[in-house]
Amino acid sequence: MTIDRILRRKEVEHITGLSRSTIHRHIRSGDFPIPIKLTARLVGWRQSELQRWLEARHDA
């Protein structure tokens, strides 16, 4: 069994090289994984979904 890490925004920014506003623009356009709500004010992304997104961009 593999455990899927939840990545916070700063880590997602570091991994993708995208700024917060660019990530949100891609989310709105449907071109970025939708974050999951962790608490009322915190969100995170599943590492597996982010990895698939990165691989798809690399293959394009």
PyMOL Python script that loads the backbone (N, CA, C, O; Angstrom):
from pymol import cmd

cmd.read_pdbstr("""\
ATOM      1  N   MET A   1       0.850  -1.191   0.000  1.00  0.00           N
ATOM      2  CA  MET A   1       0.000   0.000   0.000  1.00  0.00           C
ATOM      3  C   MET A   1       0.887   1.243   0.000  1.00  0.00           C
ATOM      4  O   MET A   1       1.862   1.317   0.748  1.00  0.00           O
ATOM      5  N   THR A   2       0.549   2.205  -0.831  1.00  0.00           N
ATOM      6  CA  THR A   2       1.291   3.451  -0.928  1.00  0.00           C
ATOM      7  C   THR A   2       0.489   4.570  -0.268  1.00  0.00           C
ATOM      8  O   THR A   2      -0.714   4.703  -0.495  1.00  0.00           O
ATOM      9  N   ILE A   3       1.152   5.351   0.531  1.00  0.00           N
ATOM     10  CA  ILE A   3       0.501   6.496   1.170  1.00  0.00           C
ATOM     11  C   ILE A   3       0.730   7.718   0.304  1.00  0.00           C
ATOM     12  O   ILE A   3       1.864   8.032  -0.058  1.00  0.00           O
ATOM     13  N   ASP A   4      -0.353   8.406  -0.026  1.00  0.00           N
ATOM     14  CA  ASP A   4      -0.304   9.597  -0.868  1.00  0.00           C
ATOM     15  C   ASP A   4      -0.124  10.821   0.026  1.00  0.00           C
ATOM     16  O   ASP A   4      -1.018  11.163   0.800  1.00  0.00           O
ATOM     17  N   ARG A   5       1.018  11.472  -0.080  1.00  0.00           N
ATOM     18  CA  ARG A   5       1.272  12.668   0.730  1.00  0.00           C
ATOM     19  C   ARG A   5       0.377  13.817   0.299  1.00  0.00           C
ATOM     20  O   ARG A   5      -0.022  13.911  -0.861  1.00  0.00           O
ATOM     21  N   ILE A   6       0.073  14.675   1.234  1.00  0.00           N
ATOM     22  CA  ILE A   6      -0.639  15.915   0.950  1.00  0.00           C
ATOM     23  C   ILE A   6       0.396  17.031   0.979  1.00  0.00           C
ATOM     24  O   ILE A   6       1.097  17.223   1.973  1.00  0.00           O
ATOM     25  N   LEU A   7       0.478  17.759  -0.119  1.00  0.00           N
ATOM     26  CA  LEU A   7       1.453  18.837  -0.244  1.00  0.00           C
ATOM     27  C   LEU A   7       0.778  20.173  -0.007  1.00  0.00           C
ATOM     28  O   LEU A   7      -0.301  20.434  -0.539  1.00  0.00           O
ATOM     29  N   ARG A   8       1.406  21.011   0.784  1.00  0.00           N
ATOM     30  CA  ARG A   8       0.888  22.353   1.038  1.00  0.00           C
ATOM     31  C   ARG A   8       1.332  23.292  -0.081  1.00  0.00           C
ATOM     32  O   ARG A   8       2.197  22.947  -0.885  1.00  0.00           O
ATOM     33  N   ARG A   9       0.741  24.462  -0.123  1.00  0.00           N
ATOM     34  CA  ARG A   9       0.945  25.411  -1.206  1.00  0.00           C
ATOM     35  C   ARG A   9       2.412  25.759  -1.441  1.00  0.00           C
ATOM     36  O   ARG A   9       2.866  25.756  -2.585  1.00  0.00           O
ATOM     37  N   LYS A  10       3.155  26.056  -0.387  1.00  0.00           N
ATOM     38  CA  LYS A  10       4.564  26.439  -0.569  1.00  0.00           C
ATOM     39  C   LYS A  10       5.357  25.325  -1.246  1.00  0.00           C
ATOM     40  O   LYS A  10       6.202  25.589  -2.101  1.00  0.00           O
ATOM     41  N   GLU A  11       5.083  24.090  -0.863  1.00  0.00           N
ATOM     42  CA  GLU A  11       5.782  22.962  -1.481  1.00  0.00           C
ATOM     43  C   GLU A  11       5.362  22.795  -2.940  1.00  0.00           C
ATOM     44  O   GLU A  11       6.191  22.485  -3.796  1.00  0.00           O
ATOM     45  N   VAL A  12       4.079  23.000  -3.222  1.00  0.00           N
ATOM     46  CA  VAL A  12       3.581  22.922  -4.602  1.00  0.00           C
ATOM     47  C   VAL A  12       4.228  24.023  -5.439  1.00  0.00           C
ATOM     48  O   VAL A  12       4.633  23.776  -6.575  1.00  0.00           O
ATOM     49  N   GLU A  13       4.329  25.218  -4.900  1.00  0.00           N
ATOM     50  CA  GLU A  13       4.995  26.314  -5.612  1.00  0.00           C
ATOM     51  C   GLU A  13       6.451  25.941  -5.909  1.00  0.00           C
ATOM     52  O   GLU A  13       6.938  26.171  -7.016  1.00  0.00           O
ATOM     53  N   HIS A  14       7.131  25.374  -4.939  1.00  0.00           N
ATOM     54  CA  HIS A  14       8.537  25.001  -5.122  1.00  0.00           C
ATOM     55  C   HIS A  14       8.690  23.909  -6.183  1.00  0.00           C
ATOM     56  O   HIS A  14       9.562  23.998  -7.047  1.00  0.00           O
ATOM     57  N   ILE A  15       7.853  22.891  -6.117  1.00  0.00           N
ATOM     58  CA  ILE A  15       7.950  21.772  -7.051  1.00  0.00           C
ATOM     59  C   ILE A  15       7.613  22.198  -8.476  1.00  0.00           C
ATOM     60  O   ILE A  15       8.293  21.797  -9.421  1.00  0.00           O
ATOM     61  N   THR A  16       6.571  23.007  -8.635  1.00  0.00           N
ATOM     62  CA  THR A  16       6.120  23.386  -9.982  1.00  0.00           C
ATOM     63  C   THR A  16       6.847  24.600 -10.532  1.00  0.00           C
ATOM     64  O   THR A  16       6.924  24.781 -11.747  1.00  0.00           O
ATOM     65  N   GLY A  17       7.382  25.435  -9.644  1.00  0.00           N
ATOM     66  CA  GLY A  17       7.995  26.682 -10.085  1.00  0.00           C
ATOM     67  C   GLY A  17       6.967  27.752 -10.408  1.00  0.00           C
ATOM     68  O   GLY A  17       7.296  28.775 -11.008  1.00  0.00           O
ATOM     69  N   LEU A  18       5.719  27.517 -10.009  1.00  0.00           N
ATOM     70  CA  LEU A  18       4.634  28.465 -10.282  1.00  0.00           C
ATOM     71  C   LEU A  18       4.332  29.299  -9.044  1.00  0.00           C
ATOM     72  O   LEU A  18       4.507  28.844  -7.914  1.00  0.00           O
ATOM     73  N   SER A  19       3.879  30.517  -9.274  1.00  0.00           N
ATOM     74  CA  SER A  19       3.481  31.376  -8.164  1.00  0.00           C
ATOM     75  C   SER A  19       2.065  31.011  -7.714  1.00  0.00           C
ATOM     76  O   SER A  19       1.345  30.284  -8.398  1.00  0.00           O
ATOM     77  N   ARG A  20       1.695  31.528  -6.564  1.00  0.00           N
ATOM     78  CA  ARG A  20       0.354  31.289  -6.022  1.00  0.00           C
ATOM     79  C   ARG A  20      -0.728  31.743  -7.004  1.00  0.00           C
ATOM     80  O   ARG A  20      -1.697  31.022  -7.241  1.00  0.00           O
ATOM     81  N   SER A  21      -0.562  32.928  -7.568  1.00  0.00           N
ATOM     82  CA  SER A  21      -1.590  33.438  -8.485  1.00  0.00           C
ATOM     83  C   SER A  21      -1.657  32.608  -9.766  1.00  0.00           C
ATOM     84  O   SER A  21      -2.743  32.401 -10.308  1.00  0.00           O
ATOM     85  N   THR A  22      -0.526  32.135 -10.252  1.00  0.00           N
ATOM     86  CA  THR A  22      -0.518  31.306 -11.459  1.00  0.00           C
ATOM     87  C   THR A  22      -1.184  29.963 -11.189  1.00  0.00           C
ATOM     88  O   THR A  22      -1.929  29.456 -12.029  1.00  0.00           O
ATOM     89  N   ILE A  23      -0.918  29.386 -10.020  1.00  0.00           N
ATOM     90  CA  ILE A  23      -1.572  28.124  -9.655  1.00  0.00           C
ATOM     91  C   ILE A  23      -3.080  28.321  -9.626  1.00  0.00           C
ATOM     92  O   ILE A  23      -3.817  27.496 -10.165  1.00  0.00           O
ATOM     93  N   HIS A  24      -3.550  29.397  -9.009  1.00  0.00           N
ATOM     94  CA  HIS A  24      -4.994  29.642  -8.936  1.00  0.00           C
ATOM     95  C   HIS A  24      -5.589  29.931 -10.305  1.00  0.00           C
ATOM     96  O   HIS A  24      -6.732  29.554 -10.563  1.00  0.00           O
ATOM     97  N   ARG A  25      -4.858  30.579 -11.175  1.00  0.00           N
ATOM     98  CA  ARG A  25      -5.340  30.814 -12.537  1.00  0.00           C
ATOM     99  C   ARG A  25      -5.512  29.483 -13.272  1.00  0.00           C
ATOM    100  O   ARG A  25      -6.503  29.282 -13.974  1.00  0.00           O
ATOM    101  N   HIS A  26      -4.540  28.570 -13.109  1.00  0.00           N
ATOM    102  CA  HIS A  26      -4.635  27.246 -13.733  1.00  0.00           C
ATOM    103  C   HIS A  26      -5.790  26.431 -13.142  1.00  0.00           C
ATOM    104  O   HIS A  26      -6.455  25.690 -13.865  1.00  0.00           O
ATOM    105  N   ILE A  27      -6.031  26.563 -11.849  1.00  0.00           N
ATOM    106  CA  ILE A  27      -7.161  25.862 -11.214  1.00  0.00           C
ATOM    107  C   ILE A  27      -8.469  26.350 -11.824  1.00  0.00           C
ATOM    108  O   ILE A  27      -9.329  25.548 -12.187  1.00  0.00           O
ATOM    109  N   ARG A  28      -8.618  27.676 -11.936  1.00  0.00           N
ATOM    110  CA  ARG A  28      -9.844  28.249 -12.498  1.00  0.00           C
ATOM    111  C   ARG A  28     -10.074  27.808 -13.936  1.00  0.00           C
ATOM    112  O   ARG A  28     -11.217  27.621 -14.356  1.00  0.00           O
ATOM    113  N   SER A  29      -8.988  27.639 -14.696  1.00  0.00           N
ATOM    114  CA  SER A  29      -9.134  27.231 -16.096  1.00  0.00           C
ATOM    115  C   SER A  29      -9.282  25.715 -16.240  1.00  0.00           C
ATOM    116  O   SER A  29      -9.488  25.214 -17.345  1.00  0.00           O
ATOM    117  N   GLY A  30      -9.178  24.982 -15.122  1.00  0.00           N
ATOM    118  CA  GLY A  30      -9.326  23.535 -15.162  1.00  0.00           C
ATOM    119  C   GLY A  30      -8.059  22.811 -15.570  1.00  0.00           C
ATOM    120  O   GLY A  30      -8.099  21.629 -15.911  1.00  0.00           O
ATOM    121  N   ASP A  31      -6.926  23.516 -15.539  1.00  0.00           N
ATOM    122  CA  ASP A  31      -5.653  22.949 -15.989  1.00  0.00           C
ATOM    123  C   ASP A  31      -4.696  22.660 -14.833  1.00  0.00           C
ATOM    124  O   ASP A  31      -3.481  22.662 -15.029  1.00  0.00           O
ATOM    125  N   PHE A  32      -5.218  22.413 -13.648  1.00  0.00           N
ATOM    126  CA  PHE A  32      -4.368  22.124 -12.495  1.00  0.00           C
ATOM    127  C   PHE A  32      -5.200  21.316 -11.520  1.00  0.00           C
ATOM    128  O   PHE A  32      -6.406  21.538 -11.418  1.00  0.00           O
ATOM    129  N   PRO A  33      -4.589  20.382 -10.797  1.00  0.00           N
ATOM    130  CA  PRO A  33      -5.366  19.606  -9.831  1.00  0.00           C
ATOM    131  C   PRO A  33      -6.063  20.498  -8.805  1.00  0.00           C
ATOM    132  O   PRO A  33      -5.494  21.473  -8.313  1.00  0.00           O
ATOM    133  N   ILE A  34      -7.284  20.145  -8.505  1.00  0.00           N
ATOM    134  CA  ILE A  34      -8.055  20.907  -7.524  1.00  0.00           C
ATOM    135  C   ILE A  34      -7.567  20.530  -6.127  1.00  0.00           C
ATOM    136  O   ILE A  34      -7.440  19.346  -5.815  1.00  0.00           O
ATOM    137  N   PRO A  35      -7.294  21.522  -5.289  1.00  0.00           N
ATOM    138  CA  PRO A  35      -6.821  21.209  -3.932  1.00  0.00           C
ATOM    139  C   PRO A  35      -7.944  20.608  -3.095  1.00  0.00           C
ATOM    140  O   PRO A  35      -9.129  20.795  -3.373  1.00  0.00           O
ATOM    141  N   ILE A  36      -7.532  19.881  -2.062  1.00  0.00           N
ATOM    142  CA  ILE A  36      -8.508  19.358  -1.120  1.00  0.00           C
ATOM    143  C   ILE A  36      -8.478  20.229   0.134  1.00  0.00           C
ATOM    144  O   ILE A  36      -7.424  20.707   0.553  1.00  0.00           O
ATOM    145  N   LYS A  37      -9.631  20.420   0.709  1.00  0.00           N
ATOM    146  CA  LYS A  37      -9.747  21.273   1.895  1.00  0.00           C
ATOM    147  C   LYS A  37      -9.317  20.481   3.122  1.00  0.00           C
ATOM    148  O   LYS A  37      -9.867  19.418   3.408  1.00  0.00           O
ATOM    149  N   LEU A  38      -8.331  21.004   3.844  1.00  0.00           N
ATOM    150  CA  LEU A  38      -7.840  20.340   5.044  1.00  0.00           C
ATOM    151  C   LEU A  38      -8.517  20.884   6.294  1.00  0.00           C
ATOM    152  O   LEU A  38      -8.901  20.127   7.185  1.00  0.00           O
ATOM    153  N   THR A  39      -8.659  22.204   6.348  1.00  0.00           N
ATOM    154  CA  THR A  39      -9.387  22.869   7.431  1.00  0.00           C
ATOM    155  C   THR A  39     -10.130  24.033   6.787  1.00  0.00           C
ATOM    156  O   THR A  39     -10.169  24.152   5.563  1.00  0.00           O
ATOM    157  N   ALA A  40     -10.711  24.878   7.602  1.00  0.00           N
ATOM    158  CA  ALA A  40     -11.449  26.027   7.065  1.00  0.00           C
ATOM    159  C   ALA A  40     -10.549  26.947   6.236  1.00  0.00           C
ATOM    160  O   ALA A  40     -11.013  27.588   5.293  1.00  0.00           O
ATOM    161  N   ARG A  41      -9.247  27.011   6.591  1.00  0.00           N
ATOM    162  CA  ARG A  41      -8.351  27.940   5.902  1.00  0.00           C
ATOM    163  C   ARG A  41      -7.180  27.277   5.186  1.00  0.00           C
ATOM    164  O   ARG A  41      -6.389  27.963   4.539  1.00  0.00           O
ATOM    165  N   LEU A  42      -7.056  25.953   5.293  1.00  0.00           N
ATOM    166  CA  LEU A  42      -5.909  25.269   4.710  1.00  0.00           C
ATOM    167  C   LEU A  42      -6.332  24.303   3.610  1.00  0.00           C
ATOM    168  O   LEU A  42      -7.324  23.586   3.739  1.00  0.00           O
ATOM    169  N   VAL A  43      -5.558  24.298   2.524  1.00  0.00           N
ATOM    170  CA  VAL A  43      -5.779  23.338   1.453  1.00  0.00           C
ATOM    171  C   VAL A  43      -4.462  22.634   1.156  1.00  0.00           C
ATOM    172  O   VAL A  43      -3.390  23.090   1.554  1.00  0.00           O
ATOM    173  N   GLY A  44      -4.564  21.532   0.462  1.00  0.00           N
ATOM    174  CA  GLY A  44      -3.386  20.795   0.044  1.00  0.00           C
ATOM    175  C   GLY A  44      -3.682  20.037  -1.228  1.00  0.00           C
ATOM    176  O   GLY A  44      -4.837  19.914  -1.635  1.00  0.00           O
ATOM    177  N   TRP A  45      -2.652  19.536  -1.845  1.00  0.00           N
ATOM    178  CA  TRP A  45      -2.777  18.773  -3.079  1.00  0.00           C
ATOM    179  C   TRP A  45      -2.234  17.372  -2.863  1.00  0.00           C
ATOM    180  O   TRP A  45      -1.231  17.190  -2.174  1.00  0.00           O
ATOM    181  N   ARG A  46      -2.892  16.381  -3.450  1.00  0.00           N
ATOM    182  CA  ARG A  46      -2.371  15.019  -3.397  1.00  0.00           C
ATOM    183  C   ARG A  46      -1.117  14.949  -4.263  1.00  0.00           C
ATOM    184  O   ARG A  46      -1.114  15.404  -5.407  1.00  0.00           O
ATOM    185  N   GLN A  47      -0.067  14.381  -3.713  1.00  0.00           N
ATOM    186  CA  GLN A  47       1.196  14.284  -4.426  1.00  0.00           C
ATOM    187  C   GLN A  47       1.028  13.517  -5.737  1.00  0.00           C
ATOM    188  O   GLN A  47       1.636  13.882  -6.743  1.00  0.00           O
ATOM    189  N   SER A  48       0.222  12.473  -5.743  1.00  0.00           N
ATOM    190  CA  SER A  48       0.023  11.673  -6.952  1.00  0.00           C
ATOM    191  C   SER A  48      -0.624  12.487  -8.065  1.00  0.00           C
ATOM    192  O   SER A  48      -0.248  12.348  -9.229  1.00  0.00           O
ATOM    193  N   GLU A  49      -1.591  13.334  -7.725  1.00  0.00           N
ATOM    194  CA  GLU A  49      -2.246  14.162  -8.734  1.00  0.00           C
ATOM    195  C   GLU A  49      -1.284  15.202  -9.291  1.00  0.00           C
ATOM    196  O   GLU A  49      -1.276  15.466 -10.493  1.00  0.00           O
ATOM    197  N   LEU A  50      -0.482  15.787  -8.426  1.00  0.00           N
ATOM    198  CA  LEU A  50       0.494  16.771  -8.876  1.00  0.00           C
ATOM    199  C   LEU A  50       1.536  16.108  -9.772  1.00  0.00           C
ATOM    200  O   LEU A  50       1.946  16.685 -10.779  1.00  0.00           O
ATOM    201  N   GLN A  51       1.963  14.908  -9.415  1.00  0.00           N
ATOM    202  CA  GLN A  51       2.933  14.176 -10.225  1.00  0.00           C
ATOM    203  C   GLN A  51       2.368  13.891 -11.619  1.00  0.00           C
ATOM    204  O   GLN A  51       3.071  14.065 -12.615  1.00  0.00           O
ATOM    205  N   ARG A  52       1.104  13.455 -11.701  1.00  0.00           N
ATOM    206  CA  ARG A  52       0.475  13.208 -13.010  1.00  0.00           C
ATOM    207  C   ARG A  52       0.412  14.497 -13.827  1.00  0.00           C
ATOM    208  O   ARG A  52       0.657  14.479 -15.033  1.00  0.00           O
ATOM    209  N   TRP A  53       0.085  15.615 -13.175  1.00  0.00           N
ATOM    210  CA  TRP A  53       0.005  16.894 -13.866  1.00  0.00           C
ATOM    211  C   TRP A  53       1.377  17.275 -14.428  1.00  0.00           C
ATOM    212  O   TRP A  53       1.485  17.706 -15.576  1.00  0.00           O
ATOM    213  N   LEU A  54       2.420  17.114 -13.614  1.00  0.00           N
ATOM    214  CA  LEU A  54       3.785  17.437 -14.068  1.00  0.00           C
ATOM    215  C   LEU A  54       4.202  16.551 -15.231  1.00  0.00           C
ATOM    216  O   LEU A  54       4.798  17.033 -16.194  1.00  0.00           O
ATOM    217  N   GLU A  55       3.894  15.263 -15.153  1.00  0.00           N
ATOM    218  CA  GLU A  55       4.247  14.342 -16.236  1.00  0.00           C
ATOM    219  C   GLU A  55       3.508  14.683 -17.524  1.00  0.00           C
ATOM    220  O   GLU A  55       4.084  14.604 -18.609  1.00  0.00           O
ATOM    221  N   ALA A  56       2.239  15.062 -17.413  1.00  0.00           N
ATOM    222  CA  ALA A  56       1.460  15.447 -18.595  1.00  0.00           C
ATOM    223  C   ALA A  56       2.040  16.697 -19.243  1.00  0.00           C
ATOM    224  O   ALA A  56       2.080  16.790 -20.470  1.00  0.00           O
ATOM    225  N   ARG A  57       2.486  17.652 -18.448  1.00  0.00           N
ATOM    226  CA  ARG A  57       3.082  18.875 -19.006  1.00  0.00           C
ATOM    227  C   ARG A  57       4.435  18.574 -19.660  1.00  0.00           C
ATOM    228  O   ARG A  57       4.804  19.182 -20.666  1.00  0.00           O
ATOM    229  N   HIS A  58       5.152  17.638 -19.075  1.00  0.00           N
ATOM    230  CA  HIS A  58       6.460  17.267 -19.620  1.00  0.00           C
ATOM    231  C   HIS A  58       6.305  16.545 -20.960  1.00  0.00           C
ATOM    232  O   HIS A  58       7.124  16.721 -21.861  1.00  0.00           O
ATOM    233  N   ASP A  59       5.243  15.724 -21.091  1.00  0.00           N
ATOM    234  CA  ASP A  59       5.014  14.964 -22.313  1.00  0.00           C
ATOM    235  C   ASP A  59       4.459  15.826 -23.432  1.00  0.00           C
ATOM    236  O   ASP A  59       4.574  15.469 -24.604  1.00  0.00           O
ATOM    237  N   ALA A  60       3.857  16.958 -23.086  1.00  0.00           N
ATOM    238  CA  ALA A  60       3.224  17.821 -24.104  1.00  0.00           C
ATOM    239  C   ALA A  60       4.223  18.566 -24.934  1.00  0.00           C
ATOM    240  O   ALA A  60       3.843  19.326 -25.824  1.00  0.00           O
TER     241      ALA A  60
END
""", "prot")
cmd.dss("prot")
cmd.show_as("cartoon", "prot")
cmd.util.cbc("prot")
cmd.orient("prot")
